[in-house]
């Protein structure tokens, strides 16, 4: 990768104030001669976005509200374009001059920016797994027409990408996604009623944002990743497997048709897959702590318990059914997780609300971004209504 200033890789960073976004900023700081951030976006954390903008000097930013935008305009140079809200995200992605979009937004809000970038033929480094969960069919259609490039940032999918480097698709027998099992892997099912948000946010191996941490605790996140792997690697669900690996050292594995198994291993640190996506196909040096297998000790693997963690089962069923069901799955889960974080429902009610939404939906083929947006909106309204009905009893 050339290091001359004029050949820096230009990055548009969405979700810059979250855990992935801040790790991405660390990667840019580490290789400031290789990368520059030309645009940034956040939802509500305007103070952190302002600090980042003053450091990285982007030419355009996006923030969630008009009030926050007014404050930012007062603090930033007049040439910095300030976009607002969800529509502003799409404007930013559609207008900014960048080489790679790093989409670290949380939730369905990340879908439209992903599509907008691919329509421009851009490279998308994707941490927003919901883009593929709700709109994987549309995104694959873009990619099949040569519209843009998609690189995964999730540690599991980055691991698979690395394992498949140089391999033919027909040589793959099975893709194995590893899951930590979350904080309640060994907790008796009868104790689930006493799970609080504080306990669920205490992940044993990864430091992540609140929404993905709850999804990890329910194993919904691993189900999302199975759907994501299906679309990223064009792999049928019968050739995708999830195993629980509490140590989070083996990030995923690929089994080949000759019986060989290739795994990508490392300490749990999201900066490695972020850096790999930003510099791909080159590997840049990273002076992080190295994996010491002798010090790590035993590595264990086990089957996930779909009875205790029904969210994973719901994901796999929705993924296999396809069409609009995964969009319903995601929307219902986002509402349910928020209700849990607000302590309005219990931990076990998250999958219960999701399952109800799936049962009430009649699936149809995905045809457009607008269709997915409408289904997302309708599902959220129905789940909130279902919660209010529960409350009134």
N, C-alpha and C positions, 0 to 999 in steps of 0.2 A: 504494500500500500504506500503510495507516494506521500511524502510529508510536507511538500511545499504548500504554503498557505492557500494558494489558489486552487489546490486540489484536495482540500479538506473535504471529508464527507459531511454533507449538511444534513442535520437531524431535526425533524419536527417531533417534539416530545409532548404527547398527550398524557395527562395524569402525572405531571411533573412533581407534585407535592406529596404523592403517595410513596409507599415503600419501594415499589419498582422504579418509579420516577426518580427518587432520590439516589437509588443505586445506579441508575443510568447516568445521573449527573456525576457521580464518582468516577464512572468509566470515562466520561468526557474529560474530567479534570486530569485523570491519569494519562490520557493521550491527547492533550490539547493540540498537539501538532498534527493529529490525524482527523479530529472531529471538531465540529462547531454546531452549536444549537441555534437554529435560525427562528424557531417558533416554540412556544410553550403553552400549555393549557392546564387549568385546574378548575375545580368546581366551586369550593367555598373558602379554601385557605388562601385568601388574597395576600396576607402578610408574607407567607412563605414564597408565594409566587413572585411578589415584588422583590424579595431578597434574591431569588434566583435570577430574575430578569436583570437586576443591577449587576449581577456577576457575569452572566453569559451573554448579555446584550442582544437578545433576539429582536428581530424587526417586527414581529407580530406575536400577540398573546391572546388567550381567551379565558374568560372567567364566567362564573355561573349567573351573576345578577348584574343589573344595571347600576345598582348602588356601589357594588365593588368595582365595577368598571370605571365609574366616575372618580373614585379614590385613586385607582391605578393611573388614570390619565393625568392626574395632578402631579404624580410622583415620577412618571417616566418621560423621557424625551418625546417631543411632539411627533417625531417620525415613526414612533412605535404604534402600529395599528392594534387597537383593542377590540376584539370580538366578544360577543355576549351569548351565553346559553348554548343549547344544543344546536340550534341553527348556526350559531357562530362557530362551533366546532367544524361543521361541514364547510363553511365559508373559508376558515383557516386552512383546512386540508386541501380545498379546491384552488386556493389562490396563492399560497406560499410557495416559494422556490426551495425545494429540498430534494435530497437524494433518497432518504429513508425515513419513513414514518414509524416511530416507536409508539405503539398504541398500548398504554398502560392504564387506560380508563377501566373503571369497575362497572360491570353490568351491561345491560342492553344498549346503553347510550353509546357504547363503543362501536356498534355495528355500522351505522351510517358513515362515520369517518373511514372505517376500513374499506368499505365499498367505494367511497369517493376517491381514495388514494389509488386503489387498483384500477379504477376507470381512467386514471391519469397515467397508468403504466408504471406506478411507483413500486419500490420495494417496501413491504410492510413487515416490521419486526413486531410480532403479535404476542402481547401478554394478556390481551383482552379475549379470553377464551370464549366469552359469550358471543362474539362475532360469528364463530364457527358453530356454536351450539344452536343459535336461532336461525342463522342464515347460511349454513355451510353449503347447501345446494347452489345458492346464487353465487357464492364466492368461488366455488369450484368451477362454475360455468365461466366466470371471468378468467380464471387462471387457465382453463382449457383453451380459451381463445387468445392466449398470450398477453392478457391484460395484467401486467404487474407480476410481482414475485412475493411469496409469503414465506417468512422465516419464523419459526416458533421461538418463544422466550421461556415458556414454562420449562422447568428443569427436566421434566419427563420427556417432553417432545424434543427439546434440544438434545437430550441423550440419544433418542432414537435417530434423529437426524445425523448425529455423529457416528452412530453404529452403522448406519446405512450408507455412509460416504463411500462412493465407488461401487456399491452393490447393485445388482439388478433386482427389480421389483419381484420378478417371478422366482427369485431365490429365497424369498421370505416365507417362512412357515407360520410364525406367530410373533406378534408384538406383545411384550409383557410390560405393563405399566405397574410400577411399584407405588404403594401407598404407605404412609407412616402408620395409619390406623387412628391417628388423632389422639386426644387426651383420654378418651373413654374406651379404648380398645379392650381393656380387661375389666371395665366397670360392670358389675351385674346389672342386667336389664331392669330389675326392680328399683335400682338407684337412679334411673334416668329422670324420674319425676323431680328429683332434687337438683338437677343440673341448672346452674345459674349462668348468665352471660359471662361473668367473671371467670368461672371455671372453664367454660368453653373457649374463652379467648387465650387460655394458657396452653399454647401448643408445645408439645415436648421437644420438637427439633427445629422448626422453622419460625422465623419472625416475619409476619405478614400483616396485611391490613385486616380490619375486623370482619368484613364480609367473607373474604376467602378463608379466614381462620375458622369461622363458624361452618362454612361449607366443608372444610377439612374435617371438622369434628363429626359432622353427619355422614361423611363420605360422599356427599353430593359433588364435591369438587372432583373426586376421582371419576365419578360418572361423567361429569362434564368433559374431563380429559379423555375419556374413552370415545365420546362423540367427536371431540376435537381430533383425536388420532385417526378416527375413521375417515374424516375429510382431508386431513393433512397428508396422509400416506396412502389414501385410496385403498383402505383395508376393510374387508367385511368384518362384522361383529363376531362371527364365529372364529376369526383369527386374531381377536383381541382378548387379552387376559389380564385380570387385575390380581395382584398378590400383595399382601400386607408385609411390609418390611420396616419394622419399627426404628431401625437405626438410621434410615434415610441416607445410606452410603451408596447403594446401587440405585441410580436414578431412573433407570429403565433398562430393558433387555430386548434383544431380537434373537429369535430362534430361526435358524436357516434350515432349508430342506435337507441338508446333509447331517443335521443334528448338532451342528456347531451353535453355541450360544455366545453372543457378543453383548457385553454390558459396559455402560459408561458409569464410572464411579467417581466420587469426590465428596468432600465435606459439604454440608448443606449451606450454600452461599449463592444467592441469586445473581451476584455480580458476574460470575463465570458465564452462565448462559446469556446474560445481557451483552456482555462484551463479545462473546462468540457471534451473536447475531449482528451486532454493529460492525464487526470487522470481517464477517464472512466473505469469502472462504478462507481468509488468512487467520492465523492464530497469533495474537499479540501476547507478549509476556505479561504475567500477572504474579506479583510477589506476595501472594496470599499464603496462609498456612497450608502445607501439603498433607494429603491423606497418608497416614501411617497405619497400614493394615494390622500390624502387630499390636499397636496401641488401641486400635478400634475393637479388637477382640472378635467375638463371635458375631456373625451376621445371620439373622434368622428370617424365615419366610413362612407365611401361613395363608390359608384361604380366607377371604373376607366373609364375615357372617352377615348374610343378606337379611336374616330375620331381625337381628338387632339393629342393623343399619339399612333400613328399607330404601333410603334415598338412592343408594347405588343401584339397587334393583330397578327403581323407577326410571333412572337415567338410561340404563341399558335397554329397558323395554321401550321407552320413548324413542331412543336412537334407532332401534331395529324397525319400529313402526314408521319412523321418518315423517316427512311432510311437515305439517305445522305443529305437531306434538312437541318437539323440542323447544319451540318458542313459548308454548304454554308452560312447559316444565320450568324454564328459566324465569319467566315473569312471576309465576306463582311462588317460586323459591325466593326471589328477591323480596317480595312482600312479606313472606313468612319469616325470613331471616330478620328483617327490620322489626317485625312485631316481637320476635324473641329478644332482640337486642334492647328493645324498649320495655322488656319484661311484661309484655301483655299476653304472651302465650308461653307454654312450656316447650322444652327441647323436643319432645316426641311429637308435638303438634306441627312442627315444621314439615316433616314428610306427610303427615296426615292431610294438611291443607293442600300440599302439592298433588297428592294422589287424587283428592276430590276434584281438583281442577282438571286433571288429565282425564278422569272418568266422564266429566261433563262436556268434554270437547270432542267434536267430530272432526277428525283429521282430514286435511286436504293437501294437495301438492303445493309447494311453495312456488309462487309466481312472480312476486315483486317485493321490493323494499316496503312499499306502502301497505301491502297485505300483512307483512310481519309486524309493522308498527301498529296496525289496527288490532291484530290479535293480541299483541303485547298489552295494549291499553285495555282491551276488554277483559283480559285475564286478570289484570291487576284490580279492576273494579269488582270482578266477581269474587276474588279472594278476600278483598276488604269487606265485601258484603257478607261473605260466609263467616268471617271473624266477628263482625258486628252481631250476626245472628247468634253465634255462640255466646257472646257477652250478654245478650239480652235474656238468656235462659236462666 
